[in-house]
């Protein structure tokens, strides 16, 4: 199969012609690392087999798109054609442009050692091996199957990084000049700071947000940096085969109940998860909210639920002011409106460009101007 022209076009799409990451992208046969993947279907997730349609396989593999490879506890490699899992994605091959972006933010030098958290199918590790060499790359994932599959497929490509099945939010084996995480965490694990060499740099994203954080290790063992202006979103780090189940019963309450408070909202209904800065600020101030949104014949409805039992429902046609129903110990829609108030009052939200301080304990602080928060 003639994959090389496709990889070359992808490299031209996701890198600048002077980038040191252009050659690694052009040299990496992504389709070998992702032979099967999941796509959304009307009745759940449907598995796609590359070998069954090679032309489509090449088109998908060399697109700058994320390919979901695991849903719930079921990897696409192990799925039957009629499997229709309904859970959440638990592993994927990140869109290549985002892998490159994360590595660029790491400012990786030729002699640097790299600790990569979130092996997945191994595509990012293939890029790193082409850029640095096998001996300078260590990759970690909590899933033994993913680790074994990535090690075998990378080996077929002549690439042999160290790949370990470990929970990298716990102890991290070894020390590194750079740590790049393609799973989201909150807070930043203290073990990452311990594993960073003096002057080392870490790059990660914060769970529940689109915040991309870079931080350099200080002499006192802390790390300081910033929230970059770029946005990035990754699956959150998990500590088992799947994420905890969603709050289905509370979601049903939010759909149907009147609630203890019924008011008229001040702003139109918004699809929160599609408004990245708004969603990030809300999750920083009120972490843990799950969102649902639907639009039917012009009526927009947003649902918010929280593990503490709080819920909210806002509904209106178009951009009209919504009727808002809320219940539980907190008023979630009011928390959202407070974020929108701040946005209107200041002209922007203070997250992007905020200073970051990560203490040796992993406690993570953001600050910009008079605003500050501990994650």
N, C-alpha and C positions, 0 to 999 in steps of 0.2 A: 504494500500500500504506500503510495507516494505522499507521505505526510509533510515532507520538508517544505514545499512551497506554502502550505497552510501555516506552519510554524513561523516562517519568515514574515508572512503578512501580519500575523499576530504580534510578532516582535516590533514591527514597524508601527503598529497601532498603539501599543502600550508603553513604548520607550522612545526617548529622543535618540536621534542618530548618533549622538556622542556618548550615550549612556553605556556604562560597563555592564548593564543588565541586558542589553539588546542581544548580544551573542548567546548568553544562556537561554533566553526565551526561544531564540531561533533554533537552538540545538536540542531542545527538550521535546520528545514525543509524548505530549500530554495524553493522547488517546491510549497509550500503553498503560498508563497509571489509572485511567478511568475507563475500564472496559464496559461497565454497566452503571447506570445511574437511575435516579427517580425523577419523574415529572408529575406535576399535579394533574389529576383527572377528575371527572365529575363525581366518581364514587370513591375518591381517596387518592393515594399515590400509586402511580403505575410504573413498573420497572421497564427500562429501555436497555436493550442489548446491542452494543455497538456492532458486533460481528454479523448480526442479522441484517444490518443496513449500513455497509461501510461508508457510503457517500454521506449519509446523514451523520454518522459517527464523527467523521472528519469535520463536518460543519459545526457540530456541537462542541467537540473537544477543543477546537481552535477559535472559538468565540471568546470574547472577554466577558464571560458569564460564570457565575457560580454553579457548580453541578452538585446536587444533593446526592450523596452516596449512601447515607444511612438514615432511616426513619425509625424513631423509637429504638428498639433493640435489633432491628432487621437491616442488615447490610444488603445493598443491591446485588452484590456477588452471590448471596445465598438465597435470593428470593425466587419463588416460582412466578411464572408469567401471570397467574391469576391472583397473586397476593395484592391486597389493597390496604396497606397500613394507614391508619388515620391519625397517627401521632405527629409529634413535631420532629423536624430534622435534627439529627444528633451528630452528623459529620458531613463534610462536603469537601470538594475541591474548590478552594477560593478562586474568584475571578483573577486571572493572571495579573491584570493591572494593579489590583490591590496588593497582591503578594509583592510586586515590585515596589509599590509605594511604601510598604512597611519596611522593606529592606533599605530603601533610599533614606528614610527617616532615621535608620540605625547608623548611617554614616560608616559603613563597614570598610575597613582598610584591608589591604591585601594580606596582612599577617594576622588579622583578628581571628579569634575563635568565636563560633556562633552557637548559642543554645537556642533552639527553636522549639517553642511550646505549641503543640497542635499539629502533629504529623499529618493526620488525614491520609489521603492517597499518596502523599510524598512529593507532590509537584513543587512546592516551595523548596523542599530539600534538594531536589534535582537542580533547581536554579542556583542554590547556594553552593552545591558541590561543583558545578561548572565554574562558578565565580571564584571559589576559594580553594577547592580541593577537598576530597573526602575527609581527611584527617582533622580538618578544622571545623567540621559540622557535626553537632549532636542534636538529635531530634527526639522529642518526648510526646507520648500520647497515653491516655489512660486505658485505651482499648487494645488488648493484646492482639485481636484479630487484625485491626488496622496496622499495627506495628509489623506484624508478620507479613501481611500482604504488601505493605510499602517496601519492606526490606527485600522481599523476593523480586518485586517488579523493578525497583531501582537497581538491583543486582543484574537483572537482564539487560539493563542499559549500561552496565559497567561502572555503576556508581555505588559506593559502599560507605555511606556515613554511619556513624553510631546512632542506632535507633533503639530507644528504650521504652518499655511499657511501665510508666510510673505516673502517679498523680503529682503533676508538677506544681500544684498549689501547696503540696507538702514539701518534703525535703527534695532538693535538686542535686543530682549527682554531678560533681565536678564544679569547675569555675570557668567563666567565660568573659571575653571582652565585650560581647554583645549578647543581649537576650531579646528576642523578638517573639511575641506571642500572637498567634492567629486564632486564639480564643479569648473571650472577654473575661475579665476578673474584677472582683470588688470585695475587699480592698486589694491592693497589690500585695502579693504574698511576701512576707518578710524573708523567706528563703531565697527569693530572687535577688534581694540586695546582698545577702550573704554570698551568693554564687557569683556576683559581679566582681570582676577584678577592679582594683583601684582605678578610677577614671573611666570605668566601663559605662555603657549606655544601655538602657532598656527602652523598648517600644511596645506599647500594649494599648488595648482599648478597655473602657470601663463598662461593666455589665449594665444593661438596661439603657445605655446611651450610645451616641455616635461619637463619643469623645476619644480622640487619638492622642495618647499621652507619650511624651518623650522625656526622659530624665537621666541625668548623668550622676554617677556615684561620687559623693563628697568624702573628704578625709575622715569625717566622723561616722561614716557608715550609712548616712542618709543619702537621698538622691534628690536633686532638684532639676526642674525643667519647666515645661509648659504644656498646655493643651494646644495642639497644632490647629491651624485654620482648616486643614483637610478634615473631612469626615470619613469615618470608617465604622462598619458594624460587623461584629462576629458573633457566632453562637457563644453562649456563656460556658465557662469551664464546668464540667460535670464531674461528680465523684462516684458515679455508678453507671450502669448500662443505659439509663434513661434519665430524663428530667422528672421531677415530681409531677403528678397529674395536675391538670388545670382545675380551676375552681368551678366545675360544671354546675353544681347545685346553686352556688351563689350567682352565677351568670343567669340562671333561670329566674332567680329572684329579681335581679336587675331588669330583666326583660318585662316582668309582669306586675311587680308590686307597686303600690302607690308610694310607699316610703314615708318617713317621718317628716320630711321637708319637701314641699312642692313650691317651686318659685319660677320666675321668669329669668332666664339667663341674660347676661349683658352683651354677649358676643355670639356670633353664629356658631352652629355646630361645626366642629372641625374633626377631620380624620387625624387623630393625634400622632399615630405611628408614622404617618407620611410626612409630618412636619418635624423634621429631625431635630432642629434646635429647640423647638417647643417641647418635644418629647423628652429630650435630654435634660432640660432644665427641670421639668416636672419630676423626672426620676431622681434627680439630685436632691430635690426638696422633699419629695414624697415617694421614696423608693418602693418598688414592688407592685405597682399597679399593673393589671392586665387590661387590655383594651379590645373592644370589638367595634366595628363600624359597618353600617350598611346604608345603601340608598335605594329606595324602591319608589318608583313613579314620582320622583322629585322630593320625597320625604327622606331627610337625612337623620339617622339615629346613631348616637355614640353611646356605648356602654363602658363603664369603668368598674372594676372589682378589685378588692384587696384582700390578702390573707387574714387581716384583722376583722373581716366581716363587713367592711364598708363597701358601699356600691353607689353608683350614680347612673342615671339615664337622661340624656338630653335629646330632644326630637323637635324638628321643625322642617317646614318646606323651604328649600333653597337657603337663602341667607337671612331669613327671618329670625327674630329672636326666639330661642327655643323655650319650651316648657321643660323644666329640670326636676327630676325626682331623685331624692337622695335618702340613703338609710345607713344604719350602722354607726359606729363610734366617731367616724370622721366624715367630713363633707368633701368628697373627692373633686366634684366639679368646681367647688369654691377654690380648692387648691390650684386647679387649672386656671381659673379666672385671675387668681393672684399673679400667676406667671405672666399672663397676657397683659395685666395692668402694668407690671414692671417693664415689659417690652415696649408698650406704648409710651410710658413715662420717660424712658431713657433712650429710645430709638433702637436699642439692640439688647440682647441678653449677654450677661458678662462671662459666659462660659468660654467662647473661643478666644484664644490668646491668654487665658488665665495662667498665672504662675502655679506651679505644682511643687509641693514638698512631700516626699515620702520618707517617713521616719524609719529607723531600723526595725521597728516593730511592724511595719507595713501600714501604719496609720497614714492616710492620704488626705492632703489638704489642697484645696483650690482657692485662689484669691485673685481678684482683679479690682483695683480701685478700693472702694469702701466695702465691697462684697467679699465674703469668704464663706467656706463651708468645709466641714469634715465629711468625707464620704463614709 
